[in-house]
Amino acid sequence: MAEPPEVQRAAVSPISLDAIRAARERVAGTARRTPLLDLEAERRVQVFAKLENLQAIGSFKLRGAGNAMALADPSALARGVYTASAGNMAQGVAWNAQRRGIPCTVIVPDHAPAAKLQAVERFGARIVKMPFDRWWQVIVDHGHPDFDGLFIHPFADAAVMAGNGTIGLEIVEEATQLEAVIVPWGGGGLSTGIASAVKALNPSVRVFAAEAETAAPFAASLAAGHPVTIDYTPSWVDGIGGGSVLEEIWPLASSLLDGSITISLQEVADAIRLLASRGVVAEGAGAASVAAALTGRAGPAGVVAVVSGGNIDAHVLGTILAGRSP
C-alpha cells in the first residue's frame, strides 16, 4: 500500500543549502561530478552543457533517488520501493534498489521508450505499464493503493529535490561569469532543486525551464498565473512534459524560476545533432535545454544548459542524425 501522501509532499520553500550540501555527501559514492562542456556553437549564444548524461545510468536521476532512499526509514525500505516514471527516475530508483538488495517496481506510461525500459529490466526491477492518464494520476496521488512498498516520487519530494540541487552546487562552483541556467522541465523537481542551490549562492543568476511546445504545462501555468491542465501530446521527447503542474510544486517553481522557454521538436532535434557533433549523446529531454539556450532568450553569454540524460532509442537517434524527424 502506498505511503501516506502527507509524508512525501514537496516543500513549498526553497530547499536549503544545508540540505543540498548534505545530499552531496550522501550521494558522493554513487553520483559523479559531471563536467561543463563549451559547445562553441556557431551562433550568438555562448552555451555550456552540464553533462548529466555521463552518470552511471545516463541520467541525473541517480542523485535524487539516491538521496531519498538514503534518508528513508530502513523499515520502510525493507518492503521494497516503487516509482512512476517515463524511464530515467525508474532507472535511478531501480539502480539504487539493486545496490541495496531490495525489490523495486516501476510504473511507466505505455509510450515509454524501449531503451529506458531495457535498462530498468537490467537493474532487476518489475515494470508495469499504464495508459498515460492513469500513470499521471499515480504521480498526482503520490502512489497507488495496489502497490506495496515505499513510493519514491519522481520529483515532488524534498529529498529528491535536494539531491537534484547538488547539480546547482557544481554549476556555481565551475561556471565562470554565470548568467543563466536552463533546466528541462519534467515535473519541476530538477529545475527547482537546481534553482534553490544556484539562487542561494548567486541570486543574480536566472534559472529557466525548458519545455517542448507539445507538452508545456509550466509555460501555460505561468501565463495563467496558476496551475492549469493542458492537452498533452506524446512525442519522442519523452522525458519531459506532463498534463499539469502539481499544486505542491507551483508555489516553489513560480517563485524560483524566471520563466519557461518553449521550443519545437525540430529545435530539439537540431540540438541533438549539435551535441552529437561534440561527442555527446543526449535524449530529447536532455537536448531541450540546449535548444532553449540557442534561442538566445536566456541571454547571449554565460548560459549553462543541463543535459539531463542520454537515454535515447537507437532508431530515434539514427533518424535525427540522418537529418529527418522521428
C-alpha positions as CSV (number, residue, x, y, z in Angstrom):
1,M,0.0,0.0,0.0
2,A,1.3,3.5,-0.8
3,E,2.8,5.7,1.9
4,P,0.6,8.5,3.2
5,P,0.8,11.4,0.8
6,E,1.5,13.9,3.6
7,V,4.9,12.4,4.3
8,Q,6.0,12.8,0.7
9,R,4.9,16.3,-0.4
10,A,7.5,18.7,-1.7
11,A,8.5,21.7,0.4
12,V,6.9,25.0,-0.5
13,S,10.0,27.0,0.4
14,P,13.3,26.6,-1.4
15,I,15.4,23.6,-0.5
16,S,18.1,24.8,2.0
17,L,21.7,24.9,1.1
18,D,22.4,22.7,4.2
19,A,20.1,20.0,2.8
20,I,21.6,20.2,-0.6
21,R,25.2,20.0,0.8
22,A,24.2,17.1,3.0
23,A,22.7,15.4,-0.1
24,R,26.0,15.8,-1.9
25,E,27.8,13.9,0.9
26,R,25.2,11.1,0.8
27,V,25.4,10.6,-3.0
28,A,29.2,11.2,-3.4
29,G,29.9,7.5,-3.7
30,T,27.3,6.9,-6.5
31,A,26.8,10.2,-8.4
32,R,29.8,11.5,-10.2
33,R,30.7,15.2,-10.6
34,T,29.9,15.9,-14.2
35,P,31.8,18.3,-16.5
36,L,30.8,21.5,-18.2
37,L,31.4,21.5,-21.9
38,D,31.6,24.7,-24.0
39,L,29.6,23.8,-27.1
40,E,31.2,26.6,-29.1
41,A,28.1,26.9,-31.1
42,E,28.4,28.9,-34.2
43,R,25.8,31.3,-33.1
44,R,25.5,34.4,-31.0
45,V,24.9,32.4,-27.8
46,Q,27.7,31.0,-25.5
47,V,26.3,27.7,-24.2
48,F,27.9,25.4,-21.7
49,A,26.4,21.9,-21.4
50,K,26.3,20.3,-17.9
51,L,26.7,16.6,-18.9
52,E,24.4,14.6,-16.6
53,N,24.1,12.1,-19.4
54,L,27.5,10.8,-18.1
55,Q,26.1,9.4,-14.9
56,A,26.2,5.6,-14.5
57,I,22.6,5.3,-15.6
58,G,22.9,8.0,-18.3
59,S,20.7,10.5,-16.3
60,F,20.8,12.9,-13.3
61,K,18.2,10.8,-11.5
62,L,20.8,8.9,-9.5
63,R,21.2,12.0,-7.4
64,G,17.6,12.5,-6.2
65,A,16.7,8.8,-6.0
66,G,19.9,8.1,-4.0
67,N,19.3,10.9,-1.5
68,A,15.7,10.0,-1.0
69,M,16.5,6.3,-0.3
70,A,19.4,7.2,2.0
71,L,17.1,9.3,4.1
72,A,14.2,6.8,4.1
73,D,13.3,4.7,7.2
74,P,15.1,1.3,6.8
75,S,11.9,-0.5,7.9
76,A,10.0,1.2,5.0
77,L,12.8,0.3,2.5
78,A,12.7,-3.3,3.6
79,R,9.3,-3.6,2.0
80,G,10.7,-2.5,-1.3
81,V,10.3,0.6,-3.4
82,Y,8.3,1.8,-6.4
83,T,8.0,4.9,-8.5
84,A,6.2,6.3,-11.5
85,S,8.5,7.3,-14.3
86,A,8.8,7.6,-18.1
87,G,12.2,5.9,-17.7
88,N,15.0,7.9,-16.1
89,M,13.7,8.0,-12.5
90,A,12.7,4.4,-12.9
91,Q,16.4,3.7,-13.6
92,G,17.5,5.8,-10.7
93,V,15.3,4.0,-8.2
94,A,16.0,0.6,-9.7
95,W,19.7,1.1,-9.7
96,N,19.8,2.2,-6.1
97,A,17.4,-0.6,-5.1
98,Q,19.6,-3.2,-6.7
99,R,22.6,-1.9,-4.8
100,R,20.6,-2.2,-1.6
101,G,19.2,-5.6,-2.4
102,I,15.6,-4.6,-2.1
103,P,12.7,-5.2,-4.6
104,C,11.7,-2.5,-7.0
105,T,8.6,-1.9,-9.2
106,V,8.3,0.9,-11.7
107,I,5.1,2.2,-13.2
108,V,5.6,3.5,-16.7
109,P,3.4,5.2,-19.3
110,D,2.5,2.9,-22.2
111,H,4.6,5.0,-24.6
112,A,7.8,4.8,-22.6
113,P,10.9,4.2,-24.8
114,A,12.4,0.8,-25.2
115,A,15.9,1.9,-24.4
116,K,14.9,3.1,-20.9
117,L,12.7,0.0,-20.2
118,Q,15.5,-2.3,-21.2
119,A,17.8,-0.5,-18.8
120,V,15.3,-0.8,-16.0
121,E,15.0,-4.5,-16.6
122,R,18.8,-4.9,-16.4
123,F,18.6,-3.5,-12.9
124,G,16.1,-6.2,-11.9
125,A,13.0,-4.1,-11.5
126,R,9.5,-5.1,-12.3
127,I,7.8,-2.9,-15.0
128,V,4.0,-2.2,-15.0
129,K,2.7,-0.2,-18.0
130,M,-0.4,2.1,-17.7
131,P,-2.1,4.5,-20.1
132,F,-0.7,8.0,-19.7
133,D,-3.7,9.4,-17.8
134,R,-3.6,6.6,-15.2
135,W,0.2,6.8,-14.9
136,W,0.0,10.6,-14.4
137,Q,-2.6,10.1,-11.7
138,V,-0.2,7.9,-9.7
139,I,2.2,10.9,-9.8
140,V,-0.6,13.3,-8.7
141,D,-1.7,11.0,-5.9
142,H,1.9,10.2,-4.7
143,G,1.3,6.5,-5.0
144,H,-1.1,3.8,-6.0
145,P,-3.2,1.7,-3.5
146,D,-2.5,-1.6,-5.3
147,F,1.3,-1.3,-4.9
148,D,3.2,-2.2,-1.8
149,G,6.4,-0.6,-0.6
150,L,7.8,2.9,-0.3
151,F,6.8,5.3,-3.1
152,I,9.7,7.4,-4.3
153,H,8.1,10.4,-6.1
154,P,10.0,11.3,-9.3
155,F,10.1,15.0,-8.5
156,A,7.7,16.3,-5.8
157,D,9.8,15.2,-2.8
158,A,12.1,17.4,-0.8
159,A,14.8,14.7,-0.5
160,V,14.7,14.1,-4.3
161,M,14.9,17.9,-5.0
162,A,17.8,18.2,-2.6
163,G,19.7,15.5,-4.4
164,N,18.9,17.3,-7.7
165,G,20.2,20.5,-6.2
166,T,23.7,19.1,-6.0
167,I,23.9,19.9,-9.7
168,G,23.4,23.5,-8.9
169,L,26.3,23.5,-6.5
170,E,28.6,22.1,-9.1
171,I,27.4,24.6,-11.7
172,V,28.1,27.6,-9.5
173,E,31.5,26.2,-8.5
174,E,32.6,25.6,-12.0
175,A,31.0,28.1,-14.3
176,T,32.7,31.5,-14.7
177,Q,30.6,34.6,-15.4
178,L,27.4,32.6,-14.9
179,E,24.4,34.4,-16.1
180,A,21.7,31.8,-16.6
181,V,20.9,28.2,-16.2
182,I,18.3,26.3,-18.3
183,V,16.8,23.1,-17.0
184,P,14.5,20.6,-18.7
185,W,11.0,20.7,-17.1
186,G,9.6,17.2,-16.4
187,G,7.7,17.9,-13.2
188,G,9.7,20.6,-11.6
189,G,11.9,18.7,-9.2
190,L,15.1,19.2,-11.2
191,S,14.7,22.8,-12.0
192,T,13.5,23.8,-8.5
193,G,16.3,21.8,-6.8
194,I,18.9,23.4,-9.0
195,A,17.4,26.9,-8.7
196,S,17.4,26.5,-4.9
197,A,21.1,26.0,-4.9
198,V,22.0,28.5,-7.6
199,K,20.0,31.4,-6.3
200,A,21.1,30.8,-2.7
201,L,24.7,31.1,-3.8
202,N,24.2,33.8,-6.6
203,P,20.8,35.4,-6.5
204,S,21.5,37.4,-9.8
205,V,21.6,34.2,-11.9
206,R,18.4,33.5,-13.7
207,V,17.0,29.9,-14.0
208,F,14.7,28.9,-16.7
209,A,12.7,25.8,-17.5
210,A,12.9,24.3,-21.0
211,E,9.7,22.7,-22.4
212,A,8.8,21.2,-25.7
213,E,5.8,23.0,-27.2
214,T,3.9,19.8,-27.5
215,A,3.8,19.4,-23.7
216,A,4.5,22.7,-21.8
217,P,2.3,22.8,-18.6
218,F,4.6,25.2,-16.8
219,A,4.6,27.8,-19.6
220,A,0.8,27.6,-19.7
221,S,0.5,27.9,-15.9
222,L,2.8,30.9,-15.9
223,A,0.6,32.6,-18.5
224,A,-2.5,31.8,-16.5
225,G,-1.0,32.8,-13.1
226,H,-1.9,29.4,-11.6
227,P,-1.6,25.7,-12.3
228,V,-3.5,24.6,-15.4
229,T,-4.2,21.3,-17.2
230,I,-3.1,21.1,-20.8
231,D,-3.7,18.8,-23.7
232,Y,-0.6,16.6,-23.5
233,T,0.7,15.4,-26.9
234,P,3.2,12.4,-26.6
235,S,6.3,12.6,-28.7
236,W,9.8,11.2,-29.0
237,V,10.8,13.9,-26.5
238,D,9.6,11.6,-23.7
239,G,11.4,12.6,-20.6
240,I,9.8,16.0,-20.1
241,G,6.3,17.4,-20.2
242,G,3.1,16.3,-18.5
243,G,-0.5,17.1,-18.2
244,S,-0.3,19.7,-15.5
245,V,1.9,21.4,-12.8
246,L,1.3,19.8,-9.4
247,E,-0.3,22.1,-6.9
248,E,2.5,21.5,-4.4
249,I,5.2,22.3,-6.9
250,W,3.6,25.5,-8.2
251,P,4.5,27.9,-5.3
252,L,8.1,26.9,-5.4
253,A,8.5,26.8,-9.2
254,S,6.7,30.0,-9.8
255,S,8.8,31.9,-7.2
256,L,12.2,30.4,-8.1
257,L,12.2,30.2,-11.8
258,D,12.5,33.1,-14.1
259,G,10.3,31.7,-16.9
260,S,9.9,28.9,-19.4
261,I,11.4,28.7,-22.8
262,T,9.4,26.5,-25.1
263,I,11.0,25.0,-28.2
264,S,9.8,23.0,-31.1
265,L,10.6,19.3,-31.7
266,Q,12.7,20.4,-34.7
267,E,14.8,22.7,-32.5
268,V,15.3,19.8,-30.1
269,A,16.4,17.6,-33.0
270,D,18.8,20.3,-34.1
271,A,20.3,20.4,-30.6
272,I,20.8,16.7,-30.5
273,R,22.7,16.9,-33.8
274,L,24.9,19.7,-32.4
275,L,25.6,17.7,-29.2
276,A,26.4,14.6,-31.3
277,S,28.9,16.7,-33.3
278,R,30.7,17.4,-30.0
279,G,30.7,13.7,-29.0
280,V,27.7,14.0,-26.7
281,V,24.7,11.6,-26.9
282,A,21.6,13.3,-25.5
283,E,18.0,12.2,-25.3
284,G,15.2,14.7,-26.3
285,A,14.7,15.9,-22.8
286,G,18.4,16.4,-22.3
287,A,18.8,18.4,-25.5
288,A,15.8,20.6,-24.8
289,S,17.8,22.8,-22.5
290,V,20.4,23.3,-25.2
291,A,17.7,24.1,-27.8
292,A,16.3,26.6,-25.4
293,A,19.7,28.2,-24.8
294,L,20.3,28.5,-28.5
295,T,17.2,30.7,-29.0
296,G,19.0,33.4,-27.1
297,R,16.1,34.0,-24.8
298,A,18.2,33.3,-21.7
299,G,20.9,35.7,-22.8
300,P,23.9,35.7,-25.1
301,A,26.7,34.5,-22.8
302,G,27.3,32.6,-19.6
303,V,24.4,30.2,-20.2
304,V,24.5,26.7,-18.8
305,A,22.2,24.1,-20.2
306,V,21.6,21.0,-18.1
307,V,21.8,17.9,-20.4
308,S,19.7,15.8,-18.1
309,G,20.1,12.4,-19.8
310,G,21.3,10.5,-22.8
311,N,19.0,7.5,-22.9
312,I,17.6,7.7,-26.4
313,D,16.4,4.9,-28.6
314,A,18.9,4.0,-31.3
315,H,16.4,4.3,-34.1
316,V,15.3,7.7,-32.9
317,L,18.9,8.9,-32.7
318,G,19.7,7.4,-36.1
319,T,16.7,9.2,-37.7
320,I,17.7,12.5,-36.2
321,L,21.4,12.2,-37.2
322,A,20.2,11.4,-40.8
323,G,18.6,14.8,-40.8
324,R,15.0,13.5,-40.6
325,S,12.3,14.0,-37.9
326,P,11.4,10.9,-35.8
